[in-house]
Amino acid sequence: SFVIKGLIPESSLACIYGPSGSFKSFLALDWACHIASGKDWDGYKGKQGAVLYVAGEGGFGVTKRVRAWELQNQVSNIGNLARLPVPVFPGNRDQVQTIIDYCDEIKSTTGHKVQLIILDTLARCYGGKDENSSQDMGAFIAGCDMIKQLTGATVLIVHHSGKSVEKGGRGSSSLPAALDVEYQINRSGEDLQELI
């Protein structure tokens, strides 16, 4: 079963990574809006449900991006998209419970199960720990797994690449080993004036 058929499996741990400026957050938010509004994404069948978008970098511009998406896609209001403008730390059990409780509240409010939880970015939702430490990364992964298991949602991590994009996301190799799906994001073309 998929949240977006062929791309994002249900109840999975997923990651998109790339360098700064590769539009990782734009893609994650686009997926979120499609799922929350029940629209297919680029020809791929989507499964409608609620989405929790954790804008760990403060959420600057997220509201405007969502409004622009609504206008572009002729959607009046994406009521199934919940946003947190602060980071949460899956490595902390109390914060894991907070996310689970919030997902229950979202389901109660919208009538839709949370299908997708986006953590944007790993660095901001890591709680100041060492990304290269397998122990710290293990605690982060365990928290994500607990969230996934107790909500039934897919947890999607937005992550930065290391010095070499081809070598994957930065930090401990424990993360890619734990993922169900991982996508490398690249920006194509340098003329971005139309997107600004």
C-alpha positions as CSV (number, residue, x, y, z in Angstrom):
1,S,0.0,0.0,0.0
2,F,1.2,3.5,-0.8
3,V,0.5,7.1,0.3
4,I,1.6,8.1,-3.2
5,K,1.5,5.0,-5.4
6,G,5.0,3.7,-6.4
7,L,6.7,6.5,-4.5
8,I,5.9,6.7,-0.8
9,P,4.8,3.4,1.0
10,E,2.3,3.5,3.8
11,S,3.6,3.2,7.4
12,S,7.2,3.5,6.3
13,L,10.3,5.5,7.1
14,A,11.3,7.6,4.2
15,C,13.9,10.3,3.4
16,I,14.6,12.9,0.7
17,Y,18.0,14.5,0.7
18,G,20.0,16.9,-1.3
19,P,22.2,20.0,-1.1
20,S,20.9,23.4,0.1
21,G,18.8,25.1,-2.6
22,S,17.7,21.8,-4.3
23,F,14.0,22.5,-3.3
24,K,13.7,19.6,-0.9
25,S,11.2,21.4,1.2
26,F,9.2,22.5,-1.8
27,L,8.9,18.9,-2.9
28,A,8.0,17.7,0.6
29,L,5.3,20.4,0.9
30,D,4.0,19.7,-2.6
31,W,3.6,16.0,-1.6
32,A,1.9,17.1,1.6
33,C,-0.6,19.3,-0.1
34,H,-1.5,16.7,-2.7
35,I,-2.1,14.0,0.0
36,A,-4.1,16.4,2.3
37,S,-6.3,17.6,-0.6
38,G,-6.8,14.1,-2.1
39,K,-5.1,15.0,-5.4
40,D,-2.9,12.7,-7.4
41,W,0.7,13.8,-7.7
42,D,2.2,14.0,-11.2
43,G,0.1,11.1,-12.4
44,Y,0.8,9.0,-9.4
45,K,-2.3,8.0,-7.4
46,G,-2.4,9.6,-3.9
47,K,-4.2,8.4,-0.8
48,Q,-6.1,11.2,0.9
49,G,-5.5,11.8,4.5
50,A,-4.2,14.3,7.0
51,V,-0.6,15.4,7.0
52,L,1.5,16.9,9.8
53,Y,4.3,19.1,8.5
54,V,6.9,19.9,11.1
55,A,8.7,23.1,9.8
56,G,11.7,22.7,12.1
57,E,13.4,25.8,10.6
58,G,10.6,28.0,11.8
59,G,8.1,27.7,9.0
60,F,9.1,31.0,7.4
61,G,7.2,31.3,4.1
62,V,5.3,28.0,4.6
63,T,1.9,29.6,4.8
64,K,2.6,31.6,1.6
65,R,3.8,28.5,-0.2
66,V,0.6,26.6,0.8
67,R,-1.6,29.5,-0.3
68,A,0.3,29.6,-3.6
69,W,-0.3,25.9,-4.0
70,E,-4.0,26.3,-3.3
71,L,-4.3,29.0,-5.9
72,Q,-2.3,27.1,-8.5
73,N,-4.3,23.9,-7.9
74,Q,-7.7,25.6,-7.5
75,V,-8.2,24.3,-3.9
76,S,-10.0,26.7,-1.6
77,N,-8.5,25.4,1.7
78,I,-6.4,22.4,2.7
79,G,-8.0,21.7,6.0
80,N,-6.2,18.3,6.4
81,L,-2.7,19.9,6.5
82,A,-1.5,20.6,10.0
83,R,1.7,22.6,10.6
84,L,4.1,22.9,13.5
85,P,6.5,25.9,13.1
86,V,8.9,24.5,15.7
87,P,11.2,21.4,15.7
88,V,10.3,18.2,17.5
89,F,12.9,15.7,18.6
90,P,12.1,12.0,17.9
91,G,15.1,11.1,20.1
92,N,13.2,12.4,23.1
93,R,10.4,10.0,24.3
94,D,8.3,12.9,25.7
95,Q,8.3,14.6,22.4
96,V,7.5,11.4,20.6
97,Q,4.4,11.2,22.8
98,T,3.6,14.8,22.0
99,I,3.6,14.0,18.2
100,I,1.4,10.9,18.8
101,D,-1.1,13.0,20.8
102,Y,-1.1,15.7,18.2
103,C,-1.8,13.1,15.5
104,D,-4.8,11.9,17.5
105,E,-6.0,15.4,17.8
106,I,-5.6,16.0,14.0
107,K,-7.6,12.8,13.3
108,S,-10.3,13.9,15.7
109,T,-10.5,17.4,14.2
110,T,-10.3,16.5,10.5
111,G,-11.9,13.0,10.5
112,H,-8.9,11.8,8.6
113,K,-6.1,9.6,9.8
114,V,-2.6,11.1,9.5
115,Q,-1.0,9.5,6.5
116,L,2.2,11.5,6.4
117,I,4.5,13.2,9.0
118,I,7.2,15.4,7.5
119,L,10.2,16.3,9.6
120,D,11.9,19.3,7.9
121,T,14.8,19.0,8.5
122,L,16.7,16.2,10.3
123,A,19.3,18.7,11.4
124,R,16.6,20.9,13.1
125,C,14.7,17.9,14.6
126,Y,17.9,16.2,15.9
127,G,18.1,18.1,19.2
128,G,21.7,19.2,18.9
129,K,23.1,15.7,18.9
130,D,25.9,14.4,16.7
131,E,24.7,13.3,13.3
132,N,27.8,11.2,12.9
133,S,27.1,9.2,16.1
134,S,25.5,5.9,15.5
135,Q,24.1,6.0,19.0
136,D,22.5,9.4,18.6
137,M,21.2,8.4,15.1
138,G,19.9,5.2,16.6
139,A,17.8,7.1,19.1
140,F,16.4,9.3,16.4
141,I,15.5,6.3,14.2
142,A,13.9,4.5,17.2
143,G,11.8,7.6,17.9
144,C,10.7,7.8,14.2
145,D,9.9,4.1,14.3
146,M,7.8,4.5,17.4
147,I,5.9,7.4,15.8
148,K,5.4,5.4,12.7
149,Q,4.1,2.3,14.6
150,L,1.8,4.1,16.9
151,T,0.2,6.4,14.3
152,G,0.3,4.2,11.3
153,A,1.7,7.2,9.3
154,T,4.7,7.4,7.1
155,V,7.5,9.5,8.5
156,L,9.3,11.5,5.8
157,I,12.7,13.1,6.8
158,V,14.0,16.0,4.8
159,H,17.8,15.8,5.0
160,H,20.9,17.5,3.7
161,S,23.5,15.7,1.6
162,G,27.1,15.6,2.7
163,K,30.0,17.1,0.8
164,S,29.4,14.7,-2.0
165,V,25.7,14.4,-3.0
166,E,26.3,11.0,-4.6
167,K,27.4,9.6,-1.2
168,G,24.0,10.2,0.3
169,G,22.7,12.2,3.2
170,R,25.3,13.4,5.7
171,G,25.9,11.7,9.0
172,S,25.8,8.2,10.3
173,S,25.2,5.3,7.9
174,S,22.6,4.0,10.4
175,L,20.0,6.3,8.8
176,P,20.0,4.9,5.2
177,A,20.2,1.4,6.6
178,A,16.9,2.0,8.5
179,L,15.0,3.6,5.6
180,D,12.3,1.9,3.5
181,V,12.7,4.4,0.7
182,E,15.2,7.2,0.0
183,Y,15.3,9.8,-2.8
184,Q,18.2,12.1,-3.9
185,I,16.9,15.5,-4.9
186,N,18.7,17.6,-7.5
187,R,17.9,21.0,-8.9
188,S,17.9,21.0,-12.7
189,G,18.5,24.2,-14.6
190,E,19.9,27.5,-13.3
191,D,17.3,29.9,-14.6
192,L,14.9,29.9,-11.7
193,Q,13.4,33.4,-12.3
194,E,10.0,31.9,-13.2
195,L,9.8,30.1,-9.8
196,I,10.6,33.3,-7.8
